[in-house]
Amino acid sequence: MRSVAALGLLLILAACGSEGDGGEDDGDPGPHDGLTPGGAIVLSPTNPNASPKDEDPCIILNEFGHFYMAWLSNRDGNDEIYVMRSTEGEFWSSPNRVTTNADADWYPTLVRDSNRYHMLWMRQTATTRTVWYNSSPDGITWLSANEQQVTTGVSDDFVPYFLVIGGVFHVYFDSEMRSGDGTRGLFHVTSTGRDSIGVATGWSAPAEITALNHPTESDQFPFVAPRPTGGYLMTFIRHAGSATLINGYLDPTSDINWATSPDGVNWTYGGAVMAEDGATDTIPALYTAGSEETFSFMRGISGQPYILEYDFSDLANWPTGWNNVTLANGVGGWSCRTTPTLKSNTYIRVWTGGADLRIYHEVFTR
């Protein structure tokens, strides 16, 4: 891996090269032309922990064509959030630690907005799980003194996700204690303001997304993305497993569900992606390839987690036509997230995989 100092020089060069007449339009090499489709490659550096784990990656592309990845690692002896960055998607900086709390920090989501980077994650104590927020000017430097607690619940957790709509941060998470019916339900929080540099200055009270929550089954893992034609698409899971056990979402009844919204606030339930088939389908995510909306998810087959993808427009033909990512690249896993690149029809996916729980990445085309 290149050093952070060397990467800083590359960042400057890449930023200068992104302006003016350069780029692919006039035949000059683009910043991501070196990205070539290939197999699964380990991205996270070796973890020296006796029981290593690197999980729950989130990857984004900023307006300068630079990639940032956040993930959970116990490489320093505690479950903390780390970030790395790359100018071209091939060579990455060393990991930089984001959180320093004695409690466990999981499931980061990273967003670039208003010339800053913003992160949301879940913090777990012995008795509570709550949602937290922080921001950074460069995506690498994160001050623990600036962390904000978004929720104060007992079980606000899997998986907090957020995006920016009209300058407002929209946070989605699930909670067991808030639902009042013994199941897990989906909830929504928004930022109440911004300061002069774009940092959130407060958070609304959590509001239940009643249109999506089932009265007798649990709803979890919301993931929201803007639609190519306008509005928003959400994927989430629904299952009849335990609402109190932390791994209840691995129940065989777990299926991917979807919903749509014009504004990220008012939601209409769409349905289940597939009928109950006894297979655990969970931890969904979305990405857009051209005009096609694609969701990825983990399927547990005989105890082996597979990464699968399916195009939203082809739901009527489920399960014909899904893309078995694991079958293609040989690495199973979960928590798959995908970002576009500046190279035409080229994308990068990252996920947790392998027997040693490392972060893998793969360049692919569509």
Buried (B, 14 or more C-beta within 10 A) or exposed (E): BBEEEEBBEBBEEBBEBBEEEBBBEEEEEBBBBEBEEEEBEBBBBEBEBEEBBBBBBBBBBEEBBBBBBBBBBBBBEBBBBBBBBBBBBBEBBEBBBBBBBEBBBBBBBBBBBBEBBBBBBBBBEEEBBBBBBBBBEEBBEBEEEEBBEBBEBBBBBBBBBBBBBEEBBBBBBBBBBBBEEEBBBBBBBBBEEBEEEBBBEEBEEBEBBEEBBBEEBBBBBBBBBBBEEEEBBBBBBBBBBBBEEEEBBBBBBBBBBBBBBEEBBEBEBBEBBBEEEEBBBBBBBBBBBEEEBBBBBBBBBEEEBBBBBBBBEEBEEBEEEBBEBBEEBEBBBBBBBBBBBBBEEBBBBBBBBBEEBBBBBBBBEB
